[in-house]
Amino acid sequence: MAKRSHNEVQESLRELTRIFRPKDPRKFVRDYIRKYRITGGYEDELTMLVERELTKLNSPAS
C-alpha cells in the first residue's frame, strides 16, 4: 500500500467530518485509523482536528 502524506490524511479526515458530523470524534478517528491503516501515534492530533472541524461546522457563518 502506498503511504499517504500527512496532509492528505488530514484533508480526507476533514472532508469525512463535514459529511458524517460524528457524535464521538475519538471513536470516529479510531475507526478511520483502523479502516485506512494509518500509522499509529496520530490519534490525539487527528481527534483534535475533527473536534475543531465540528466546532467550525456548528458555529454560525459570519
Residue pairs with C-beta under 8 A, 6 or more apart in sequence:
1 37
4 12
4 36
4 38
6 42
9 36
9 38
9 42
9 46
10 46
10 49
12 36
13 29
13 32
13 46
13 49
13 50
14 49
14 53
16 28
16 32
17 28
17 50
17 53
17 54
17 57
18 53
18 57
20 28
21 54
21 57
22 28
22 50
22 54
25 47
25 50
25 51
25 54
26 43
26 47
28 50
29 43
29 46
29 47
29 50
30 43
32 38
32 46
33 40
33 42
33 43
33 46
38 46
